[in-house]
Amino acid sequence: MLRRDKWRLVFVAAVVVIAAIVVFPIQGKVRLGLDLRGGVHIILRAKPTAESPLTGDSIDRLLAVLRSRIDQYGIAEPVLQREGEDRIAIDLPGVEDPEAALELIGRTAVLQFRQVLGESPRVPAKPIRSNYDNDEQFNAAQERWDEAKKSVDGYIEEMKQTAKGNNDLMVAQNETGGAYLLGRKYVGGGELKQAETTFDQFGKPAVSLKFNDEGAKLFDEATAANIGKQIAIVLDDMVISAPVVQQRISGGEAQITGSFSTEEANRLSIMLRAGALPVGVEVLENRSIGPSLGADSIAQGVKSGLIGAALVVIFMLVYYGMLGIAADFALVVAMLLVVAALIALKSTLTLPGIGGMVLTIGMAVDGNILIYERMKEEFRSGKTIMAALDAGFSKALAVILDSNITTLIAAAILFYFGSGPIRGFAVTLSVGVVASVFCNVVVTRTILGIALSGRKNHKL
């Protein structure tokens, strides 16, 4: 064994050991994309408002706010991609509650603390048939509810006619069907510094707020002027609560309480921390992908990969004999390096990505075939087996690099212009190209250098 082959062997062994440490145990290390893991696919369309026209900057800010909300929600490897001038495609792998995700993403989250000028009567709870002894009692209760609802609706309509044409007034409903006539805005989400999920004095979920210096000053003035009166907490034109101010509140802290769960309070705090959407949005598509479809895709991908690898291994053994053993070992190393690289780069594996791995199997032996054919030509010309080995590798190297560089360029274009699964394919293909070239030039060369050294008359 030549000294250089010994150093190559040490280098290859170190690379294989490091890759194996990264990969094994593989369970839970590879991030699966939407098509393999299941999740939610959402397409939003941005809508201009009087205050925020639709521009390239507003779409960029919309993307930034959406990404901040999703990242804080803890979704692994989300994909947000702008499509056209006003659309955004969002993939959320592993999300099991699409409605909660849509609430988090699609809600504008404009927060305001406003003066309360009037309040409509509350709508009573709608009667439930099971609470009554007979249909006559239930029908009578239903009629009373209809009358009460009609009275409240009429009161709300009168409030809107008071507020019509006055920019300082607004009518906002609450969750019970009632409404408030609201006056000036004291403080808004723009002055918010922090929002986090906490619990109130009764142990119920709440959202604690902390304002910046300007917001703290405004909130202090608002509470001082409204002791014994209500201040409405408004989110997206909906009154969450309207507590009575008991005392002046300094320090710039407040709390939002209401009839929401811990999960709802968490989503609200995330939306407030990330900020309001700069423009309105509407949902064009909200599609759930079940994990069972992903499991089938993984099974089919693994099956196709194993079949392809088996056929390649058999072909190389039958056609090249001992040289085929070296190529097959290099193939195994190439696949190990691909998986290790995907894990190290925290890339998301998609169904097209599995296709890229299957393609890598063929590419990994393609370079070996070029090298072997050059070796056979050099050996037939009368060179010794080691001279043929050196010449075969050196003369095939330019062709291998040329073909693989062009493939890398194509993969880069796919990654730049593609989205979601297309990018996953581009990443896997790029990693596969680099791994296959390394195995062609280094791993196979090392194995053959050791195996053929000293065999002057050995036939190729």
C-alpha positions in Angstrom: 0.0 0.0 0.0 1.4 3.4 -1.0 1.8 6.1 1.6 -0.7 8.4 -0.2 -3.3 5.6 -0.2 -2.9 5.2 3.6 -3.6 8.9 4.1 -6.6 8.6 1.8 -7.9 5.7 3.7 -7.6 7.6 7.0 -9.4 10.6 5.5 -12.2 8.4 4.1 -12.6 6.5 7.3 -12.9 9.8 9.3 -15.5 11.1 6.9 -17.6 7.9 7.1 -17.4 7.8 10.9 -18.4 11.5 11.3 -21.3 11.0 8.9 -22.4 7.8 10.7 -22.4 9.7 14.0 -24.6 12.5 12.5 -27.0 10.0 11.0 -27.5 7.3 13.6 -29.9 6.9 15.2 -31.9 8.4 12.3 -35.3 8.4 14.1 -36.5 12.0 14.4 -33.4 13.6 12.9 -34.7 14.1 9.3 -37.2 16.9 9.0 -40.1 15.9 6.8 -41.9 18.3 4.5 -45.6 18.9 4.2 -46.1 16.1 1.6 -44.5 13.5 3.8 -45.5 14.6 7.3 -48.9 16.1 6.7 -50.0 19.6 7.7 -51.7 22.6 6.2 -51.4 24.4 2.9 -52.8 28.0 2.9 -52.9 30.6 0.1 -53.6 34.2 1.1 -54.3 37.2 -1.1 -53.4 40.6 0.2 -56.0 43.3 0.1 -55.3 47.0 0.1 -56.9 49.3 2.6 -57.4 53.1 2.7 -54.5 53.4 5.1 -52.2 50.8 3.4 -52.2 50.5 -0.4 -50.8 47.4 -1.9 -47.1 47.9 -2.7 -44.0 45.7 -2.9 -42.9 47.1 0.5 -46.3 46.3 2.1 -46.1 42.7 0.8 -42.6 42.3 2.2 -43.7 43.6 5.6 -46.7 41.2 5.4 -44.3 38.3 4.8 -42.1 39.4 7.8 -45.1 39.6 10.2 -46.5 36.3 9.1 -43.1 34.6 9.4 -42.6 36.1 12.9 -46.0 34.8 14.0 -45.3 31.3 12.6 -41.8 31.1 14.1 -43.1 32.1 17.5 -45.8 29.5 17.3 -43.1 26.9 17.0 -43.8 25.3 13.7 -40.8 23.5 12.3 -39.6 24.3 8.8 -42.6 26.4 7.5 -42.5 27.6 3.9 -43.7 31.1 3.0 -43.4 32.0 -0.6 -44.7 35.0 -2.5 -46.7 34.1 -5.6 -47.4 36.9 -8.1 -48.0 40.4 -7.0 -50.5 39.8 -4.2 -50.5 36.2 -3.1 -48.6 34.3 -0.4 -48.4 30.5 -0.2 -47.8 29.0 3.2 -46.9 25.4 4.1 -47.1 24.3 7.7 -45.8 20.8 8.2 -47.1 18.8 11.2 -49.9 21.2 12.1 -52.9 19.3 13.3 -55.4 22.1 13.9 -55.8 24.1 10.6 -58.4 26.5 12.1 -56.0 27.5 14.9 -53.3 28.1 12.3 -55.6 30.1 10.1 -56.7 32.2 13.1 -53.0 32.9 13.9 -52.0 33.7 10.3 -55.1 35.5 8.9 -56.1 37.7 11.7 -55.0 41.3 11.3 -54.5 41.9 15.1 -55.0 45.6 15.3 -55.1 46.4 19.0 -56.7 49.5 20.5 -57.7 50.8 23.9 -60.7 53.2 23.3 -63.1 55.3 25.2 -66.5 53.8 25.9 -69.4 56.2 25.2 -72.3 53.7 25.2 -73.2 50.0 25.4 -76.1 48.1 23.9 -78.2 45.7 26.0 -76.7 42.2 26.0 -78.3 39.4 23.9 -79.6 36.6 26.2 -78.4 33.1 25.7 -80.3 31.3 22.9 -82.7 28.8 24.3 -81.9 25.1 24.0 -84.7 22.6 23.5 -83.3 20.1 26.0 -83.8 22.7 28.8 -87.6 22.8 28.4 -90.3 20.3 29.2 -92.3 20.6 26.0 -92.3 22.3 22.6 -94.7 25.0 23.8 -92.3 26.2 26.5 -89.4 26.1 24.1 -91.3 28.0 21.3 -92.3 30.7 23.8 -88.7 31.1 25.0 -87.6 31.2 21.3 -90.0 34.0 20.6 -88.8 36.0 23.6 -85.2 35.5 22.4 -86.1 36.7 18.9 -87.7 39.8 20.3 -84.7 40.5 22.5 -82.3 40.0 19.6 -84.3 42.3 17.4 -84.3 45.0 20.1 -80.5 44.7 20.5 -80.0 44.8 16.7 -82.1 47.9 16.5 -80.2 49.6 19.3 -76.9 48.7 17.5 -78.2 50.2 14.3 -79.0 53.4 16.1 -75.5 53.5 17.5 -74.1 53.1 14.0 -76.2 56.1 12.7 -74.7 58.2 15.6 -71.2 57.2 14.6 -71.7 57.5 10.8 -69.5 60.1 9.2 -67.6 60.7 12.4 -64.0 59.3 12.2 -63.6 59.7 16.0 -66.4 57.2 16.7 -66.8 53.6 16.0 -69.2 50.8 16.8 -67.6 47.4 17.8 -69.5 44.3 18.8 -68.5 41.8 21.4 -68.6 38.0 21.5 -72.1 37.9 23.0 -73.7 39.8 20.1 -73.9 43.2 21.9 -72.0 46.3 20.9 -70.2 49.4 22.2 -70.1 52.9 20.9 -66.5 53.9 21.2 -64.8 57.3 21.2 -61.2 58.3 21.0 -58.3 55.9 20.9 -56.0 56.2 23.8 -53.2 53.7 22.9 -52.7 51.1 20.2 -50.6 48.1 19.2 -47.9 50.4 17.9 -47.0 51.4 21.4 -46.8 47.8 22.6 -43.5 46.5 23.8 -44.3 43.0 25.1 -47.2 40.6 25.3 -47.1 37.2 27.0 -49.6 34.6 28.3 -50.3 34.7 32.0 -53.2 33.9 34.4 -55.5 36.4 36.1 -56.4 36.4 39.8 -59.0 33.7 39.2 -56.5 31.3 37.5 -58.0 31.9 34.0 -55.7 32.5 31.0 -54.9 36.1 30.2 -52.5 38.2 28.2 -50.3 40.6 30.0 -49.2 43.7 28.1 -46.3 46.1 28.5 -46.1 49.4 26.7 -43.1 51.4 25.6 -42.4 54.8 27.2 -44.8 56.6 25.0 -47.5 54.0 25.4 -47.0 53.9 29.2 -47.6 57.7 29.3 -50.7 57.5 27.2 -52.1 54.6 29.2 -51.4 56.4 32.5 -53.4 59.5 31.2 -56.2 57.3 29.9 -56.8 55.5 33.2 -56.5 58.7 35.2 -59.2 60.3 33.1 -61.6 57.2 33.3 -61.7 56.2 36.9 -65.1 54.6 37.5 -65.6 54.3 33.7 -65.0 51.7 31.1 -62.1 51.4 28.6 -62.7 49.0 25.8 -59.9 46.7 24.6 -60.5 46.3 20.9 -58.9 43.7 18.6 -59.7 43.9 14.9 -62.9 45.9 15.5 -64.1 43.3 18.1 -64.3 44.3 21.8 -62.5 41.6 23.8 -63.4 43.2 27.1 -64.4 46.6 28.6 -63.3 46.7 32.2 -64.1 49.5 34.6 -61.0 51.4 35.6 -60.7 51.2 39.4 -57.6 53.3 39.8 -54.9 55.1 37.8 -52.5 52.6 36.3 -48.9 53.8 36.0 -45.9 51.7 34.8 -47.2 50.9 31.4 -48.7 47.5 32.1 -52.1 46.1 31.4 -53.9 42.7 31.2 -56.4 41.3 28.7 -58.8 38.8 30.2 -61.7 37.0 28.6 -63.3 33.7 28.1 -60.5 32.1 26.1 -58.4 29.0 26.6 -54.6 28.9 27.2 -54.0 28.1 23.6 -56.2 31.0 22.4 -54.4 33.3 24.9 -51.0 32.1 23.5 -52.1 32.8 19.9 -53.3 36.3 20.9 -50.0 37.1 22.6 -48.0 35.8 19.6 -50.1 38.0 17.2 -49.6 41.1 19.4 -45.9 40.5 19.7 -45.4 40.0 16.0 -47.5 43.1 15.3 -50.5 43.8 13.1 -50.6 42.8 9.5 -49.8 45.9 7.3 -52.5 45.0 4.9 -55.7 42.9 5.0 -55.7 39.3 3.8 -58.3 36.9 2.5 -58.0 33.1 2.4 -58.1 31.7 -1.1 -57.2 28.1 -0.1 -57.0 26.2 3.1 -56.1 22.6 2.5 -55.2 19.9 5.1 -52.9 17.0 4.1 -53.2 14.0 6.3 -50.2 12.2 7.7 -51.4 8.9 6.2 -50.7 10.3 2.7 -47.2 11.2 3.9 -46.6 7.7 5.2 -47.6 6.2 1.9 -45.3 8.6 0.0 -42.4 7.7 2.3 -43.1 3.9 1.9 -43.2 4.3 -1.9 -40.1 6.4 -2.0 -38.1 4.0 0.1 -39.3 1.1 -2.0 -38.3 2.8 -5.3 -35.0 3.8 -3.8 -34.2 0.2 -2.6 -35.2 -1.3 -6.0 -33.1 1.3 -7.9 -30.1 0.7 -5.6 -30.4 -3.1 -5.9 -30.5 -2.9 -9.7 -27.4 -0.6 -9.8 -25.5 -2.8 -7.3 -26.2 -6.0 -9.3 -25.3 -4.3 -12.6 -22.0 -3.0 -11.3 -21.1 -6.4 -9.8 -22.0 -8.4 -13.0 -20.3 -6.0 -15.4 -17.2 -4.9 -13.5 -16.6 -7.6 -11.0 -14.1 -6.5 -8.3 -14.3 -2.9 -9.6 -18.0 -3.1 -9.1 -17.5 -3.9 -5.4 -15.6 -0.7 -5.0 -18.3 1.3 -6.9 -21.0 -0.2 -4.7 -19.2 0.6 -1.5 -18.7 4.2 -2.8 -22.5 4.3 -3.5 -23.3 3.3 0.1 -20.9 6.0 1.3 -22.5 8.6 -1.0 -26.0 7.9 0.3 -24.7 8.1 3.9 -23.2 11.5 3.2 -26.4 12.8 1.6 -28.5 11.9 4.6 -25.8 13.3 7.0 -25.7 16.6 5.0 -29.5 16.9 5.0 -29.5 16.5 8.8 -26.6 18.8 9.4 -28.1 21.5 7.1 -31.5 21.0 8.8 -33.1 20.7 5.4 -36.6 19.5 4.9 -37.1 16.2 3.1 -39.9 16.3 0.6 -41.3 13.7 -1.9 -39.3 15.3 -4.8 -36.4 15.3 -2.4 -36.7 11.5 -2.2 -36.7 11.5 -6.0 -33.4 13.5 -5.8 -31.9 10.8 -3.6 -33.0 8.1 -6.0 -31.4 10.1 -8.8 -28.2 10.3 -6.7 -27.9 6.5 -6.8 -27.5 6.6 -10.5 -25.2 9.6 -10.5 -23.0 8.0 -7.9 -22.0 5.2 -10.2 -22.0 7.2 -13.4 -18.7 8.8 -12.6 -17.3 5.3 -11.7 -18.3 4.0 -15.1 -16.4 6.8 -16.9 -13.3 6.1 -14.8 -13.4 2.4 -15.3 -13.8 2.7 -19.1 -10.8 5.0 -19.2 -8.8 2.6 -17.0 -9.6 -0.3 -19.4 -8.5 1.8 -22.4 -5.2 2.7 -20.7 -4.6 -0.9 -19.6 -5.2 -2.2 -23.2 -2.6 0.3 -24.4 0.0 -1.5 -22.4 0.2 0.4 -19.2 0.5 -1.4 -15.8 -2.5 -1.7 -13.7 -1.5 1.1 -11.3 -0.5 3.4 -14.2 -3.9 2.6 -15.8 -5.6 3.4 -12.5 -3.8 6.8 -12.2 -4.5 7.7 -15.9 -8.1 6.6 -15.8 -8.9 8.8 -12.8 -6.9 11.9 -14.0 -8.4 11.8 -17.6 -12.0 11.1 -16.4 -11.9 13.8 -13.8 -12.5 16.7 -16.2 -15.5 15.0 -17.7 -16.9 14.2 -14.3 -16.5 17.8 -13.0 -17.9 19.3 -16.2 -21.1 17.2 -16.1 -21.7 17.6 -12.4 -21.1 21.4 -12.4 -23.8 21.8 -15.0 -26.1 19.8 -12.9 -25.3 22.0 -9.9 -26.1 25.1 -12.0 -29.5 23.6 -12.9 -30.2 22.8 -9.2 -29.3 26.4 -8.2 -31.8 27.8 -10.7 -34.5 25.4 -9.3 -33.7 26.5 -5.8 -33.8 30.2 -6.6 -37.0 30.3 -8.6 -38.8 27.3 -7.0 -40.7 26.9 -3.8 -41.5 24.2 -1.2 -41.0 20.7 -2.6 -39.1 22.0 -5.7 -36.5 23.6 -3.4 -36.3 20.3 -1.5 -35.5 18.5 -4.7 -32.9 21.1 -5.6 -31.2 20.8 -2.2 -31.1 17.0 -2.3 -29.8 17.0 -5.8 -27.0 19.5 -5.0 -25.9 17.5 -2.0 -26.1 14.3 -4.0 -23.9 15.7 -6.7 -21.2 16.8 -4.3 -21.4 13.5 -2.4 -21.2 11.4 -5.6 -18.2 13.4 -7.0 -16.4 13.0 -3.6 -17.0 9.2 -3.7 -16.0 8.9 -7.3 -12.7 10.8 -7.0 -11.7 9.9 -3.4 -13.5 6.8 -2.0 -13.3 4.7 -5.1 -9.7 5.8 -5.8 -8.7 4.8 -2.3 -10.3 1.4 -2.4 -8.9 0.5 -5.8 -5.4 1.9 -4.9 -5.3 -0.5 -1.9 -6.9 -3.5 -3.7 -4.8 -3.3 -6.9 -1.4 -2.3 -5.4 1.2 -5.0 -6.2 -1.0 -6.8 -8.8 1.0 -6.1 -12.0 -0.7 -8.7 -14.2 -4.2 -8.5 -12.8 -6.8 -8.1 -15.6 -9.4 -5.4 -15.6 
